[in-house]
Amino acid sequence: MTTHARIIIIGGGIVGVSTLYHLAKAGEKDALLLERRELTAGATWHAAGNVHTQSAYANLSALQAYSLRLYDGLAEEVGQEVGSHVVGGFFLAQTKERMEEFKHLAGKFRALGLEYELVSPSEMKDKYPLLNVSDLEGGAWDPEEGYVDPYSVTMGLAAGARKYGGKIRRNTQIDNIMRLPSGHWRLTAGDEVFECEIIVNCAGFWANEVAEMVGTRLPITNMEHQYLVTDTMPEVEKLGYELPMIRDCDSQYYLRQEGHGLLLGPWEQDCRLAWQRDKGRAPWSFGQELFEDDWERLEDGLAAIFHRIPALESTGIKRGVNGAISFAPDGRPIIGPMPGVPGFFVACGFLGGIAQGGGIGLAMSQWILEGESELDLHFIDVARFGDWTTREFARERTHEILPIRYELIYPGIERKTGRPLKTTPIYADLLSRGAVMGQAYGWERPLWYAPDGVEPKDEPSFQRPNWWDHVGDEAKAMAKGCGLSEMSSYGKFRISGPDAEAFLNHIGSAKVPSKPGRMALSLMLNDRGGIVGDITIENSGEGSFYCVGATLGVALYQRWMEDHTGDLDVVIENITDHYAAIGIAGPNSRALLNALSGGAFEDFPFMTSKEVEIGRVRCKAIRISFSGELGWELHCPMLNQKALFDALMEEGNNHGLVLMGGRAMGMLRLEKGYRSWGAEMTPEITPHAAGLERFCSSKKDYIGRAAVDRQRRTPPKKRLVTLEVDPAAPPCWGTEPVLKNGELIGYVTSGGMGWRSGKMLAVAFVEAAEVQTGGALEVQVLKKTYSATAAADPIYDPNNEFLLG
């Protein structure tokens, strides 16, 4: 006998149960959860249960705040206790640098409408009398911090799921999954058979094993983590109130009250793989079990806690809890539709599964039922990983980030492990010229170039980092002569087949160029009109199109395109790894390229392309420029990039050629009002709100057209605006509050220096009715308020004389 359901969720931890709860509450009556053993078996049952809102990612903070509020009201909704304790929490700072981070986060929280208050050591001592504050610089207070009983809250969500029509089957271990000719799935569990349209993989420790059943994989690593609970402490018992949560960010631990004792959780510096003999793979037989206590690993962390809470010196240990937790390579959740596997969603890799479970369940239900989450979640989308995220890469990266769980998250911070991984033929050449590399979707790409005598190394800061002026020198030198940018990591697709043009017209907002050698910039929109991505489309002739998009969006773009082919006869090829790209921009760029091509760039209009020979290398030259200067992108087979680079560098000596990294490009585009994917182009922002409606055709149909037309008639209430900020202000990195007469009207999406105009700039998403060009505003940066003015885009070269020259 076969059991049918439209949606089957695999895994009964808090994330799986929350997903079922939200699906059922949204009206989905045909969803079934299959749990291998008992609900919460795996990681949920032994979790510390902490629920907090603080995150370096604004939308993750929003999801975590939703979780906390959901849990706190769940008992009333379902009629059973869930052990919710909203007690508030302190984040401790031992250094001025940490306090600066808290100032940065305070602005982010204000922009989100969340409470987050900076406090002095004495204020913390007042609420937490056991605390030794003698060496603290200060801290932050979040009144919504708290904790829950993980088992009880999961059972509460399960009760809610059943109340709304969701179904749960326990003791059902999936052995095999196969795709049926209909495109549906068949799952077997012993003698039982299940069929469904959609699978949601919430299998926790076993998420990769479930993924392998459908021919894919997930880069999660199972690690050990231990906390302990103390005996009753008279100092706690006599207080008469429950102590706040504590996170000592510099000493890397958390602690909270548990009964009349404390729960202590140091993050292990000597971190280790769970199930080491099996290379981190959890046995299917593993249930509600723990590993042996390993006190030696906790010695340094416990010493720091005893220093902070001196009363612990005379307190005994009631129990230790040494369990497994799953990590993604960047420490963030892995959720969303699996690229290349239609009808297969994932939600796994939760370092903070209790704090995130409620919000993730909501996001997953929206993604499954509506095709998109309400919030922009690209930073936790499974599509941010690819084949380059091997098991060994994931293990190395996890061992880097676990011991620094509460590290200072500076803007633009880069990881060290698992590198280099994906390099282009000119990688060594760029390093020899001072390149400081970052990693994006596995690629090594230059961020900036250290001049002779300067160490090629990032020194991150919330102020102006060590690379700030060097990036400015690159930008200004390019604007006077010409600059070379490594662009090979950009996503590149070949779209072909009888319906290729119709397909691109369907998924993109701009009319596809019908003549070979012509180009268009097109936005991919969802049904709400939110911007999924942007692609440059070049008509390559013979029914084939060459499309270029953002590095970090490459798998997401591919998934979006494949999911929207419908009945069209089209072939989508991801050719990113096969083709290199070099950008040449600046007033001398035409002269440089003409010298190497026999004058091929003399008659070369903007937004056109042609095949050219540069030195010994045949290239596709595309006249487009993200810097806003005269410029081209040169695309050639990856194997030819070295020869192309050498020719350009040699001839470039005669034209003032400089090397330019991604950070310079990111600032140059601000002066031109160009929007960036992931910052200003997100599913939460529409073309009209972004000022990109000119790229939306009114003569053809496409996904999101109805929403675009509505905003033609009724402009959106929020829009993007470029701000000129007081030059004395520190840089805006994103999510800083924007104020008018002291009242919050929006937040910064990105910022930097306009090196050609000499102005400090920021792009902000604000209430449209509150902003007029030239109007006075304020931006709050690191808890200080600076004056700002709403500017008219573009700041630089408003008539595009340099771009079109």
Order of alpha helices (4+ residues) and beta strands (2+ residues): beta-beta-alpha-beta-beta-alpha-beta-beta-alpha-beta-alpha-beta-beta-alpha-beta-beta-beta-beta-beta-alpha-beta-alpha-beta-beta-beta-alpha-beta-beta-beta-alpha-alpha-alpha-beta-beta-alpha-beta-beta-alpha-beta-beta-beta-alpha-beta-beta-alpha-beta-beta-beta-alpha-beta-alpha-alpha-alpha-beta-beta-beta-beta-beta-beta
